[in-house]
Amino acid sequence: MLGTESLDFRVAMGSDRGKVRQDNQDVCAVMAEKGLFILSDGMGGHRAGDVAARRVVERLPAALEEEIGGLLDKGQAPAGEAIRQAMQRATAQVSAQIYAEGCQDPERYGMGATVVLALLLGRQAHILHLGDSRAYLWRGGRLRQLTEDHTVGAMLLQLNQVTVEDVATKGPLQRLLRCMGMAGDAKADVYTVALKAGDRLLLCSDGLNKMVEEGEIGAIVGREAAPERACRELIAAANAAGGQDNISAIVVAVDTIS
């Protein structure tokens, strides 16, 4: 389905339950041959969050294949808006399936999960997300957050009704407004980034960015040339800061672009 012929890249992923949780509800997948990288964080406050996260990672790639494959089969490069809509349709479809499964089983009622993924197509990365898992771009020594959390706190912060400190410390402000498995239409945000040689993409669950300052995250991603080592160092930093949640990271290093 996907074309990464224009890119030479290396990728690695890592996941850890942290120091507090009894299990790990984060699920990650790397499909390098398809240029697809996906991370889902099961909602710990809901039943069967781990099941929801597995459903996301198992089903979303196939849904994307069906939606985007049809565009590529037309023999011409699809416009960015067409890609965005296709990715949103696939995400809404899988979210509805998860919601329906939860409604049919009392033990799984209300299950949900976040999702953040990167789809490499040509020289571009299409970033999709729902919830508070994040995507970052490291370029030229600077780390930039690409996604905006779908939380109560993030919404109120944009309205200047709370402070950054409020969002970080007050639990109710971290409630998700959008997620996979939600009732109603799960409309994902999709961003497109034109990639450059030397870029690094980071996908992570909130167990990383809530424990480690953005400056330190950027320093680790920039310092560690090997994606495998960058993932290990990021997880170690989160655990050193307390490891209060599951911690997952996927690092994609773009080496050359033809």
C-alpha atoms as a printed R data frame, in Angstrom:
    type eleno elety resid chain resno       x      y       z
1   ATOM     1    CA   MET     A     1   0.000  0.000   0.000
2   ATOM     2    CA   LEU     A     2   2.511  2.540   1.131
3   ATOM     3    CA   GLY     A     3   5.520  4.001  -0.569
4   ATOM     4    CA   THR     A     4   8.712  4.716   1.355
5   ATOM     5    CA   GLU     A     5  11.078  4.388  -1.622
6   ATOM     6    CA   SER     A     6  12.064  8.048  -1.229
7   ATOM     7    CA   LEU     A     7  13.205  7.566   2.364
8   ATOM     8    CA   ASP     A     8  15.979  5.719   4.121
9   ATOM     9    CA   PHE     A     9  15.086  5.452   7.795
10  ATOM    10    CA   ARG     A    10  15.699  3.465  10.953
11  ATOM    11    CA   VAL     A    11  13.055  2.780  13.560
12  ATOM    12    CA   ALA     A    12  12.764  1.215  16.999
13  ATOM    13    CA   MET     A    13  10.150  0.928  19.702
14  ATOM    14    CA   GLY     A    14  10.161  0.262  23.426
15  ATOM    15    CA   SER     A    15   7.531 -0.185  26.118
16  ATOM    16    CA   ASP     A    16   7.664 -0.617  29.886
17  ATOM    17    CA   ARG     A    17   4.986 -0.905  32.577
18  ATOM    18    CA   GLY     A    18   6.756  1.689  34.748
19  ATOM    19    CA   LYS     A    19   7.182  1.492  38.521
20  ATOM    20    CA   VAL     A    20   3.583  1.825  39.704
21  ATOM    21    CA   ARG     A    21   1.211  0.002  37.353
22  ATOM    22    CA   GLN     A    22   0.718 -3.720  37.737
23  ATOM    23    CA   ASP     A    23   0.330 -4.300  34.016
24  ATOM    24    CA   ASN     A    24   1.132 -2.574  30.744
25  ATOM    25    CA   GLN     A    25  -1.846 -1.335  28.730
26  ATOM    26    CA   ASP     A    26   0.295  0.314  26.059
27  ATOM    27    CA   VAL     A    27   0.479 -1.504  22.717
28  ATOM    28    CA   CYS     A    28   2.889 -0.574  19.915
29  ATOM    29    CA   ALA     A    29   3.568 -1.848  16.415
30  ATOM    30    CA   VAL     A    30   6.223 -1.069  13.819
31  ATOM    31    CA   MET     A    31   5.463 -1.995  10.208
32  ATOM    32    CA   ALA     A    32   8.584 -0.629   8.578
33  ATOM    33    CA   GLU     A    33   7.866 -2.160   5.170
34  ATOM    34    CA   LYS     A    34   4.619 -0.177   5.042
35  ATOM    35    CA   GLY     A    35   6.006  2.965   6.648
36  ATOM    36    CA   LEU     A    36   3.432  2.638   9.422
37  ATOM    37    CA   PHE     A    37   4.122  3.087  13.133
38  ATOM    38    CA   ILE     A    38   1.333  2.984  15.713
39  ATOM    39    CA   LEU     A    39   1.008  3.367  19.477
40  ATOM    40    CA   SER     A    40  -2.124  2.956  21.593
41  ATOM    41    CA   ASP     A    41  -2.540  3.532  25.329
42  ATOM    42    CA   GLY     A    42  -5.431  1.713  27.002
43  ATOM    43    CA   MET     A    43  -7.454  3.954  29.279
44  ATOM    44    CA   GLY     A    44  -6.465  2.793  32.747
45  ATOM    45    CA   GLY     A    45  -9.539  4.232  34.415
46  ATOM    46    CA   HIS     A    46 -11.834  2.139  32.232
47  ATOM    47    CA   ARG     A    47 -12.467 -1.569  31.992
48  ATOM    48    CA   ALA     A    48 -10.491 -3.551  29.439
49  ATOM    49    CA   GLY     A    49  -8.249 -0.693  28.385
50  ATOM    50    CA   ASP     A    50  -5.656 -3.227  27.315
51  ATOM    51    CA   VAL     A    51  -8.211 -4.946  25.084
52  ATOM    52    CA   ALA     A    52  -9.147 -1.638  23.440
53  ATOM    53    CA   ALA     A    53  -5.477 -0.824  22.779
54  ATOM    54    CA   ARG     A    54  -4.911 -4.231  21.194
55  ATOM    55    CA   ARG     A    55  -7.970 -3.774  18.986
56  ATOM    56    CA   VAL     A    56  -6.626 -0.423  17.787
57  ATOM    57    CA   VAL     A    57  -3.249 -1.834  16.821
58  ATOM    58    CA   GLU     A    58  -4.713 -5.004  15.302
59  ATOM    59    CA   ARG     A    59  -7.466 -3.377  13.240
60  ATOM    60    CA   LEU     A    60  -6.427  0.138  12.293
61  ATOM    61    CA   PRO     A    61  -3.612 -0.866   9.896
62  ATOM    62    CA   ALA     A    62  -6.026 -2.997   7.838
63  ATOM    63    CA   ALA     A    63  -8.624 -0.219   7.803
64  ATOM    64    CA   LEU     A    64  -5.975  2.246   6.618
65  ATOM    65    CA   GLU     A    65  -4.835 -0.232   3.963
66  ATOM    66    CA   GLU     A    66  -8.347 -0.428   2.591
67  ATOM    67    CA   GLU     A    67  -9.026  3.301   2.635
68  ATOM    68    CA   ILE     A    68  -5.679  4.589   1.390
69  ATOM    69    CA   GLY     A    69  -4.923  1.671  -0.905
70  ATOM    70    CA   GLY     A    70  -7.929  2.652  -2.993
71  ATOM    71    CA   LEU     A    71  -6.509  6.146  -3.440
72  ATOM    72    CA   LEU     A    72  -3.085  4.887  -4.490
73  ATOM    73    CA   ASP     A    73  -4.561  2.394  -6.948
74  ATOM    74    CA   LYS     A    74  -5.799  5.300  -9.033
75  ATOM    75    CA   GLY     A    75  -2.276  5.751 -10.352
76  ATOM    76    CA   GLN     A    76  -1.607  9.277  -9.162
77  ATOM    77    CA   ALA     A    77  -0.436 10.776  -5.900
78  ATOM    78    CA   PRO     A    78  -3.511 11.589  -3.795
79  ATOM    79    CA   ALA     A    79  -3.883 15.094  -2.410
80  ATOM    80    CA   GLY     A    80  -3.191 15.636   1.268
81  ATOM    81    CA   GLU     A    81  -6.859 16.315   1.972
82  ATOM    82    CA   ALA     A    82  -7.831 12.967   0.459
83  ATOM    83    CA   ILE     A    83  -5.292 11.207   2.668
84  ATOM    84    CA   ARG     A    84  -6.559 13.047   5.729
85  ATOM    85    CA   GLN     A    85 -10.164 12.092   5.085
86  ATOM    86    CA   ALA     A    86  -9.243  8.477   4.366
87  ATOM    87    CA   MET     A    87  -7.303  8.219   7.632
88  ATOM    88    CA   GLN     A    88 -10.190  9.771   9.541
89  ATOM    89    CA   ARG     A    89 -12.683  7.333   7.999
90  ATOM    90    CA   ALA     A    90 -10.521  4.354   8.937
91  ATOM    91    CA   THR     A    91 -10.120  5.593  12.502
92  ATOM    92    CA   ALA     A    92 -13.830  6.277  12.967
93  ATOM    93    CA   GLN     A    93 -14.649  2.802  11.661
94  ATOM    94    CA   VAL     A    94 -12.337  1.041  14.117
95  ATOM    95    CA   SER     A    95 -13.457  3.246  16.997
96  ATOM    96    CA   ALA     A    96 -17.090  2.329  16.295
97  ATOM    97    CA   GLN     A    97 -16.163 -1.358  16.334
98  ATOM    98    CA   ILE     A    98 -14.497 -0.988  19.730
99  ATOM    99    CA   TYR     A    99 -17.497  0.908  21.106
100 ATOM   100    CA   ALA     A   100 -19.888 -1.763  19.840
101 ATOM   101    CA   GLU     A   101 -17.794 -4.539  21.381
102 ATOM   102    CA   GLY     A   102 -17.828 -2.750  24.720
103 ATOM   103    CA   CYS     A   103 -21.609 -2.355  24.591
104 ATOM   104    CA   GLN     A   104 -22.060 -6.077  23.987
105 ATOM   105    CA   ASP     A   105 -19.938 -7.201  26.948
106 ATOM   106    CA   PRO     A   106 -20.543 -5.816  30.476
107 ATOM   107    CA   GLU     A   107 -16.954 -6.636  31.395
108 ATOM   108    CA   ARG     A   108 -15.714 -4.357  28.621
109 ATOM   109    CA   TYR     A   109 -18.317 -1.613  28.735
110 ATOM   110    CA   GLY     A   110 -16.749  1.810  28.228
111 ATOM   111    CA   MET     A   111 -13.372  0.459  27.144
112 ATOM   112    CA   GLY     A   112 -11.261  2.897  25.214
113 ATOM   113    CA   ALA     A   113  -7.739  3.799  24.170
114 ATOM   114    CA   THR     A   114  -5.681  6.589  22.690
115 ATOM   115    CA   VAL     A   115  -3.911  6.300  19.366
116 ATOM   116    CA   VAL     A   116  -1.035  8.097  17.709
117 ATOM   117    CA   LEU     A   117   0.461  6.904  14.449
118 ATOM   118    CA   ALA     A   118   2.809  7.989  11.710
119 ATOM   119    CA   LEU     A   119   2.286  6.967   8.106
120 ATOM   120    CA   LEU     A   120   5.215  7.623   5.763
121 ATOM   121    CA   LEU     A   121   4.126  8.225   2.203
122 ATOM   122    CA   GLY     A   122   6.630  9.527  -0.306
123 ATOM   123    CA   ARG     A   123   8.573 12.283   1.438
124 ATOM   124    CA   GLN     A   124   5.830 13.065   3.919
125 ATOM   125    CA   ALA     A   125   4.733 11.824   7.308
126 ATOM   126    CA   HIS     A   126   1.014 11.823   8.009
127 ATOM   127    CA   ILE     A   127   0.437 11.968  11.754
128 ATOM   128    CA   LEU     A   128  -2.907 10.881  13.230
129 ATOM   129    CA   HIS     A   129  -4.017 10.974  16.832
130 ATOM   130    CA   LEU     A   130  -6.890 10.723  19.284
131 ATOM   131    CA   GLY     A   131  -6.400 11.275  23.009
132 ATOM   132    CA   ASP     A   132  -3.258 12.340  24.841
133 ATOM   133    CA   SER     A   133  -0.583 10.154  23.285
134 ATOM   134    CA   ARG     A   134   1.728 12.463  21.383
135 ATOM   135    CA   ALA     A   135   3.872 12.889  18.287
136 ATOM   136    CA   TYR     A   136   6.987 15.059  18.252
137 ATOM   137    CA   LEU     A   137   9.362 16.138  15.491
138 ATOM   138    CA   TRP     A   138  13.048 16.645  16.270
139 ATOM   139    CA   ARG     A   139  14.766 18.784  13.653
140 ATOM   140    CA   GLY     A   140  17.951 20.811  13.742
141 ATOM   141    CA   GLY     A   141  18.398 20.468  17.490
142 ATOM   142    CA   ARG     A   142  14.821 21.419  18.409
143 ATOM   143    CA   LEU     A   143  11.907 19.247  19.519
144 ATOM   144    CA   ARG     A   144   8.423 20.331  18.444
145 ATOM   145    CA   GLN     A   145   5.154 18.817  19.602
146 ATOM   146    CA   LEU     A   146   3.031 18.028  16.551
147 ATOM   147    CA   THR     A   147  -0.191 16.934  18.249
148 ATOM   148    CA   GLU     A   148  -2.465 18.657  20.733
149 ATOM   149    CA   ASP     A   149  -3.940 16.603  23.568
150 ATOM   150    CA   HIS     A   150  -7.666 15.904  23.459
151 ATOM   151    CA   THR     A   151  -8.169 16.584  27.154
152 ATOM   152    CA   VAL     A   152 -10.253 18.937  29.267
153 ATOM   153    CA   GLY     A   153  -7.088 20.669  30.434
154 ATOM   154    CA   ALA     A   154  -5.727 21.244  26.931
155 ATOM   155    CA   MET     A   155  -9.044 22.740  25.843
156 ATOM   156    CA   LEU     A   156  -9.215 25.076  28.848
157 ATOM   157    CA   LEU     A   157  -5.564 26.010  28.392
158 ATOM   158    CA   GLN     A   158  -6.307 27.206  24.865
159 ATOM   159    CA   LEU     A   159  -9.093 29.338  26.322
160 ATOM   160    CA   ASN     A   160  -6.683 30.761  28.938
161 ATOM   161    CA   GLN     A   161  -8.904 29.463  31.740
162 ATOM   162    CA   VAL     A   162  -6.230 27.326  33.430
163 ATOM   163    CA   THR     A   163  -2.451 27.317  33.722
164 ATOM   164    CA   VAL     A   164   0.078 24.764  32.522
165 ATOM   165    CA   GLU     A   165   0.660 23.862  36.177
166 ATOM   166    CA   ASP     A   166  -3.068 23.210  36.640
167 ATOM   167    CA   VAL     A   167  -3.123 20.841  33.695
168 ATOM   168    CA   ALA     A   168  -0.113 18.923  35.000
169 ATOM   169    CA   THR     A   169  -1.331 18.519  38.575
170 ATOM   170    CA   LYS     A   170  -5.126 18.382  38.575
171 ATOM   171    CA   GLY     A   171  -6.487 14.966  37.661
172 ATOM   172    CA   PRO     A   172  -9.915 16.038  36.339
173 ATOM   173    CA   LEU     A   173  -8.231 18.252  33.756
174 ATOM   174    CA   GLN     A   174  -6.569 15.182  32.251
175 ATOM   175    CA   ARG     A   175  -9.886 13.565  31.307
176 ATOM   176    CA   LEU     A   176  -9.994 12.642  27.633
177 ATOM   177    CA   LEU     A   177 -12.487 14.351  25.364
178 ATOM   178    CA   ARG     A   178 -11.776 12.094  22.384
179 ATOM   179    CA   CYS     A   179 -10.514  8.526  22.183
180 ATOM   180    CA   MET     A   180 -10.884  5.262  20.314
181 ATOM   181    CA   GLY     A   181 -14.043  3.531  21.508
182 ATOM   182    CA   MET     A   182 -15.886  6.723  22.398
183 ATOM   183    CA   ALA     A   183 -19.611  7.066  21.830
184 ATOM   184    CA   GLY     A   184 -20.360  9.001  18.665
185 ATOM   185    CA   ASP     A   185 -18.034  9.939  15.832
186 ATOM   186    CA   ALA     A   186 -14.361  9.639  16.770
187 ATOM   187    CA   LYS     A   187 -12.832 12.385  14.625
188 ATOM   188    CA   ALA     A   188  -9.070 12.089  14.611
189 ATOM   189    CA   ASP     A   189  -6.706 14.996  14.004
190 ATOM   190    CA   VAL     A   190  -4.363 14.469  11.053
191 ATOM   191    CA   TYR     A   191  -1.215 16.509  10.394
192 ATOM   192    CA   THR     A   192   1.140 16.298   7.425
193 ATOM   193    CA   VAL     A   193   4.859 16.994   7.749
194 ATOM   194    CA   ALA     A   194   7.322 17.307   4.855
195 ATOM   195    CA   LEU     A   195  10.321 15.324   6.030
196 ATOM   196    CA   LYS     A   196  13.993 16.289   5.761
197 ATOM   197    CA   ALA     A   197  17.150 14.232   6.130
198 ATOM   198    CA   GLY     A   198  18.154 14.176   9.785
199 ATOM   199    CA   ASP     A   199  14.585 14.441  11.088
200 ATOM   200    CA   ARG     A   200  13.434 12.219  13.924
201 ATOM   201    CA   LEU     A   201   9.846 11.412  14.761
202 ATOM   202    CA   LEU     A   202   8.862 10.400  18.274
203 ATOM   203    CA   LEU     A   203   5.540  8.793  19.137
204 ATOM   204    CA   CYS     A   204   4.925  8.317  22.854
205 ATOM   205    CA   SER     A   205   2.342  7.562  25.503
206 ATOM   206    CA   ASP     A   206   1.713 10.089  28.261
207 ATOM   207    CA   GLY     A   207   3.748  7.976  30.662
208 ATOM   208    CA   LEU     A   208   6.789  9.547  29.007
209 ATOM   209    CA   ASN     A   209   5.892 13.194  28.502
210 ATOM   210    CA   LYS     A   210   4.198 13.564  31.898
211 ATOM   211    CA   MET     A   211   7.340 12.353  33.659
212 ATOM   212    CA   VAL     A   212  10.125 13.872  31.553
213 ATOM   213    CA   GLU     A   213  10.484 17.542  30.641
214 ATOM   214    CA   GLU     A   214  10.317 18.342  26.941
215 ATOM   215    CA   GLY     A   215  13.854 19.699  26.985
216 ATOM   216    CA   GLU     A   216  15.223 16.411  28.281
217 ATOM   217    CA   ILE     A   217  13.171 14.416  25.780
218 ATOM   218    CA   GLY     A   218  14.630 16.512  22.965
219 ATOM   219    CA   ALA     A   219  18.153 16.141  24.321
220 ATOM   220    CA   ILE     A   220  17.855 12.348  24.425
221 ATOM   221    CA   VAL     A   221  16.342 12.054  20.953
222 ATOM   222    CA   GLY     A   222  18.989 14.370  19.530
223 ATOM   223    CA   ARG     A   223  21.901 12.781  21.371
224 ATOM   224    CA   GLU     A   224  21.218  9.115  20.670
225 ATOM   225    CA   ALA     A   225  21.859  8.338  17.001
226 ATOM   226    CA   ALA     A   226  20.479  4.808  17.281
227 ATOM   227    CA   PRO     A   227  16.662  4.714  17.656
228 ATOM   228    CA   GLU     A   228  16.937  1.611  19.864
229 ATOM   229    CA   ARG     A   229  19.139  3.434  22.345
230 ATOM   230    CA   ALA     A   230  16.949  6.545  22.234
231 ATOM   231    CA   CYS     A   231  13.909  4.451  23.206
232 ATOM   232    CA   ARG     A   232  15.808  2.828  26.072
233 ATOM   233    CA   GLU     A   233  17.063  6.161  27.371
234 ATOM   234    CA   LEU     A   234  13.620  7.769  27.183
235 ATOM   235    CA   ILE     A   235  12.051  4.919  29.147
236 ATOM   236    CA   ALA     A   236  14.873  4.997  31.678
237 ATOM   237    CA   ALA     A   237  14.391  8.745  32.182
238 ATOM   238    CA   ALA     A   238  10.660  8.305  32.800
239 ATOM   239    CA   ASN     A   239  11.307  5.544  35.316
240 ATOM   240    CA   ALA     A   240  13.990  7.599  37.036
241 ATOM   241    CA   ALA     A   241  11.401 10.367  37.455
242 ATOM   242    CA   GLY     A   242   8.992  7.975  39.154
243 ATOM   243    CA   GLY     A   243   7.556  5.790  36.397
244 ATOM   244    CA   GLN     A   244   3.988  6.508  37.471
245 ATOM   245    CA   ASP     A   245   2.399  5.134  34.293
246 ATOM   246    CA   ASN     A   246   3.153  2.784  31.423
247 ATOM   247    CA   ILE     A   247   5.865  4.207  29.161
248 ATOM   248    CA   SER     A   248   6.118  3.637  25.421
249 ATOM   249    CA   ALA     A   249   8.087  5.267  22.629
250 ATOM   250    CA   ILE     A   250   8.640  4.788  18.920
251 ATOM   251    CA   VAL     A   251  11.555  6.664  17.334
252 ATOM   252    CA   VAL     A   252  11.935  7.018  13.558
253 ATOM   253    CA   ALA     A   253  15.235  8.460  12.301
254 ATOM   254    CA   VAL     A   254  15.183  9.742   8.698
255 ATOM   255    CA   ASP     A   255  18.659  9.265   7.266
256 ATOM   256    CA   THR     A   256  18.376 10.273   3.602
257 ATOM   257    CA   ILE     A   257  15.700 11.460   1.178
258 ATOM   258    CA   SER     A   258  15.989 10.865  -2.563
